[in-house]
């Protein structure tokens, strides 16, 4: 019923790989990907520069790779020593889970440092460049350290 000629299929794939059009398409795809990646990276750096400036840090600290994470931890109210937790990345299962928890804590601390709620934390985790831009160029102000509210404080505030 179905009569496939596998030899001609394989030879046509080999011809495709040897053709200039194939490699041109691959190059164009990766070139476009590189341009998008660089644009997002530059926007992220600009946003971090603005966030650092709002928090009273010098903006140039946003462009130094590991140092910017240390400063971001300080802004988020997390001890800079927690950056050593990134060394666990090579431990199977434990490392990725530890880094995920640290990233969530950092995003939550950053959101609370600027007076935002848990929804903003989710935004920082899922769409970081966009939410960093909103945080950097928006009208939110740095409060000095993350605002921790407990259920008792919320009940006291609502009773007044």
N, C-alpha and C positions, 0 to 999 in steps of 0.2 A: 504494500500500500504506500508506504513512505520510503523513498529511495534517496538517501542522502549520499552525497559524494564527499566523504571526509577529506580526501586528498586535496580536492579543489578548495575546500574551506580553509585548510591549513595553509595552502600556498597563497591564497588571497590575503590571509592575515600576515604572512611573511612579507608579501609585497607591500602591505599597508605599513608595516614597521620600517621597511626600507625606504619608504617614500618621504619626500621632503614635506609634504602636506601634514603628515602625522606629527613629525617633530615640530613643525611650525605651530600646530594646534596645541601641542603640549607646552611649548615655550610661551605661547600667548596666555594659556591658562595660568601657568605659574607666575608669569609676569603680572597679570591682573591681580592675582592673589597677593603677590608681594606689595603692589601699590596699595591695596586695601589694608594690608597688615601695617604698613608704614604710616598710613594716614591715621589709623586707629591708635597706633603707638604714640604718635606725635600729639594727638588729642588727649590721650591719657596723661602724658607728661605735662601738658599745659594745665590740665585740670588739677593734677597733683600739685603743681607749682602754686596755683591759686589757693588750694586747700591749705598748703603749708603756710602761705602768706597770711591767710585768715587766722590760722592757729598761732601766729607769732613767730614762726620759724622762717628762716631765709629760704626763698624759693629755689635757689640753685641746688638745695639738698635733694630735690625731687629727681634730679638727673643722675645721681650716683647710685648704682644698682643695689647694693646691700644696705648702704646707709639710709636710703629712702625708706626701706622697710622698717628699719629701727626707729626712724623719726615717725613713721606712720603708726607704729605700735605706741610710741609715747603720746601722740595725739589721741589715739584711741583709748588711752588709759591702761594699756597693757605693758608690763615690764619688758624692756627691750631684751632681756635675757631669754625670753620665750622664743626668740628667733632660732635658738639652738635646737628647738624641736624640729626644725626643718631637716636636721641631720638624720632623723628617724625615717626619712623618706625611703631609704633603701631596705628597711625591715619589712618583709612581706606582711600584708594586711594591717599591721599596727601602724606603720608609717603613713600610708594614705589616710587612714582614719584620724590619726593625730593631726595631720595637716588640715584635713577638712574641718575638724573641730576648732583648730586655731584660726582658720580663715573665717569661720562663722563668728567666733568671738571678736576678732578684729573688726569685721564689718559691723557687728552690733555695737561695739564700742565707738566706732567712728560715727555711726548714725546717731547714737545717744550724745556724743560730744557736741554735735551740732543741733541737738534738740529734736531729732527725728525719732520715729517709732519703729516697730518691728517690720512694718511694710517696707520701709526704706531700706532696712537691712536685707530683706529678700531682693529688693532691686539692686543693691550693691553686689549681691552674690550672683545674680543672674545676668544683669546688664551693666556690669561695672563701668565701662567707659561712659555710658550715658549718665548714670547716676553720679559718677565723679564730676562730670561736667556740670550737672545741676547743682551739686554741692558747692563746687568751686565758684560758679558764676551766679548762683542764686542769691537770695537775700538772707539765707540762714547764717547765724553767727556762732562762732566757737564759744562754748561756755566754760572752757577750762579743763573739764574732765567729764567723763560720762555721767549722766544723771541716773542714779539708781533710785528707783521708787519701790517701796514695798507695799503690800496690801494694807498694812496698818497706816502708813502715811496717806495712801489714797483714801481710806475711810475717814481719816482725820480731816483731810482737805474737803471731802464731800459733805462732811457734817457742818462745816463752817458756813 
